[in-house]
Amino acid sequence: MASGSSPATLTAAAFLALLLLSAARAAEASAPALDQVCGRLGSYYVTPALCASALCADATAPCRAARDAPAVAALAARLAAGNATAARDSIEAALISSSSSSPSPACPAANNSSAAASPSASAAAAAAARSSCLQLYAGAVPALRWAARAVAAGRYRGAREVLQAAQYVAAGCEGMAGDAAALPRENGGFGDMAFVAHAVVASMAAD
């Protein structure tokens, strides 16, 4: 009895494999651009869920309406600039609020001087941390706005470097604040957005 596969069997197997490959490519091509982009960011440690969560958080910017990968990249860069602006404004508002609510200096009695100095020192440390954080955002916001314009024009490399540096702004603010000051939630939101936006734009620059 002859062993092995007949030419007809091999031809059928090859045809089936080609058919399955074509179907997979067709399914990928028909998938929304957002899913295609988010699905290829594993090398940047960004999961599809994190990517979609960040890019679809703003209801005014319909993420799944992006027609192709460049449109997704433009959306990511634009959202990063917008989130940085929101974080900067929130930190500035917190700094103004804490300054206006601080009690006016008084002349405490000698036996109460230590107790009075502690809250004053804590308030000063919190204000200093927020002020330093605000300076980071003051530099990041215009750079990110430039990056958003560059990505929209299809220029990815310079924008990639800006977004890479921007990833450290939120973490830098958290490091400076420590236990001294509570930062607005927008700071953490920007950290996530910058991480995702960098991955998206870097994937475009690598193509």
BELDA-V283742 format. One record per backbone hydrogen bond with DSSP energy under -0.5 kcal/mol. NH is the residue of the N-H (numbers start at 1). CO is the residue of the C=O. If there is no record, write none. Layout:
[[NH/CO] [NH/CO]]
//
This chain:
[[10/6] [11/7] [12/8] [13/9] [14/10] [15/11] [16/12] [17/13] [18/14] [19/15] [20/16] [21/17] [22/18] [23/19] [24/20] [25/21] [26/22] [27/23] [28/24] [29/25] [30/26] [31/27] [31/28] [33/66] [36/32] [37/33] [38/34] [39/35] [40/37] [41/38] [44/41] [45/42] [46/41] [47/45] [51/47] [52/48] [53/49] [54/50] [55/51] [56/52] [57/54] [59/57] [61/58] [62/60] [65/62] [66/63] [72/68] [73/69] [74/70] [75/71] [76/72] [77/73] [78/74] [79/75] [80/76] [81/77] [82/78] [83/79] [84/80] [85/81] [86/82] [87/83] [88/84] [89/85] [90/86] [91/87] [92/88] [93/89] [94/90] [95/91] [96/92] [97/93] [98/94] [99/95] [100/96] [101/97] [102/98] [108/106] [112/109] [113/110] [116/112] [117/113] [118/114] [119/115] [120/116] [121/117] [122/118] [123/119] [124/120] [125/121] [126/122] [127/123] [128/124] [129/125] [130/126] [131/127] [132/128] [133/129] [134/130] [135/131] [136/132] [137/133] [138/134] [139/135] [140/136] [141/137] [142/138] [143/139] [144/140] [145/141] [146/142] [147/143] [148/144] [149/145] [150/146] [151/147] [152/148] [153/149] [154/151] [155/150] [156/154] [160/156] [161/157] [162/158] [163/159] [164/160] [165/161] [166/162] [167/163] [167/164] [168/165] [169/166] [170/166] [171/167] [172/168] [173/169] [174/170] [175/171] [176/172] [177/173] [178/174] [180/177] [181/177] [183/181] [187/184] [188/184] [189/185] [190/186] [191/187] [192/188] [193/189] [194/190] [195/191] [196/192] [197/193] [198/194] [199/195] [200/196] [201/197] [202/198] [203/199] [204/200] [205/201] [206/202] [207/203] [207/204]]
//
